[in-house]
């Protein structure tokens, strides 16, 4: 995709949603980190249903560690892989207390050293909690970047690397949100809704899908 087209693409996304935000519900960096860990192979909707009770029981790393795996598990039972995630969250709380004074670190290496935190999770926390220009390539961004012809790649890391090079700096901080939301609600996995997409003329995907008949 040419630079002018990329500029137009993000200008349109910005015009439609000037202040995009994560759909996960959280009040601070710790709650965001926990929510993103829980969101792996789960929907934001399912995470948001579970976290209010979890955060009421364990609002800090100290209380999360004290709650422990067995105490965490009942709160997140409705989320996929909840046993593994409960184990990760208990250990995560403990390590935040022991190694970071109970604070969420703002460095990638430190975040990725925490249980249950991979590159994508670290990127979300760095972007949303600390305002860093990172791109968390989930299934939505991976799909949208390849379909549009914006940043084609065979792995999330390859797509992330290409996006970091082609997304104009003015849009980089919010690009992650725009692309996720576009993939979640318009450029859907099984059948993209091309008939209501603002980016159709810029998109390389063919054939374009038509509006279903009444």
Secondary structure as GFF3:
##gff-version 3
##sequence-region A 1 214
A	DSSP	alpha_helix	3	16	.	.	.	ID=ss1
A	DSSP	alpha_helix	29	38	.	.	.	ID=ss2
A	DSSP	alpha_helix	44	57	.	.	.	ID=ss3
A	DSSP	alpha_helix	61	73	.	.	.	ID=ss4
A	DSSP	three_ten_helix	74	76	.	.	.	ID=ss5
A	DSSP	alpha_helix	82	100	.	.	.	ID=ss6
A	DSSP	alpha_helix	108	112	.	.	.	ID=ss7
A	DSSP	alpha_helix	119	128	.	.	.	ID=ss8
A	DSSP	alpha_helix	139	148	.	.	.	ID=ss9
A	DSSP	alpha_helix	156	166	.	.	.	ID=ss10
A	DSSP	three_ten_helix	169	171	.	.	.	ID=ss11
A	DSSP	alpha_helix	172	185	.	.	.	ID=ss12
A	DSSP	three_ten_helix	194	196	.	.	.	ID=ss13
A	DSSP	three_ten_helix	200	202	.	.	.	ID=ss14
###
